[in-house]
Amino acid sequence: MQEEILTTIHNIPIKRNFILNLPYNPSLKDRAKALRKAGNFSEVVFWKEVRNKSFWNIDFDRQRIIGNYIVDLYVKTLGLVIEIDGEIHNFQEDYDKKRELFLKNLGLRIFRISTTKMKYDTENVMKELEQFIISEYRIE
């Protein structure tokens, strides 16, 4: 079966990896909306880099509900979760491990960024994201 090309990054074809039937908890809808509206600084910086398909024509969603969790950003055509981690994550390691295991068991891939790196090294974060997508979704 031929893989569907979602986009190309530096002339490298990237395959579509849409994950069907992700669980959704509707009771988190208001919380996700509030988080989108509030937007922490690092997420806003990242969003400005990717909104309106400006990053390799890839569509990103902010504050997406998956199961009982709200992920910072999600690329549904890749099955890719992007987490921008602040200092709070230093104090919730068990929760983060459980959450990551849940997401990975759904077939999702996760790209993590620190808030500090996003604030002060945006250009390299975007290059690292490019390389991550190429390494995970390249069509051979």
C-alpha positions, 0 to 999 in steps of 0.5 A: 500500500502506498503511503499518502504524502502530507507535505515535504520538508527540505524535499523529503516527503512526509507521510500522513499518519492520522490516528482514528477514533481518539478518545475525547472527554467533552467535560474538558471542553471549557477548560481547553477553551480557557487555556487557548484564550489564556495562552502562556507566552511560550505557547503563543510564540510557538503558535505564531510560528505554526499557525495558518499552516505556515510551518511546512503547510502542516495544520496544528491545533491548540489545547486539544482534548485527547482522552482525559488530557489536554495537550498543548498542540496537536497535529492530527494529520501526523498523530503528533503531540507537542508539549511545551513544558514549564517548571511545573513539570519538574514537580509532576513526573509521575503524572507526566509519565502516566500521561505520556504512556497513555498517549503513546499507547494510542499510537501518538508521537510526542515532541517536547520543548522547554518553555525556556528554549521556546522563549530564547531559541525559537529558531533552533526549536523549529529546526529540531521539530523539522528534524523530528518530523523527518525522522518519525514520518519520512517516506522511504 
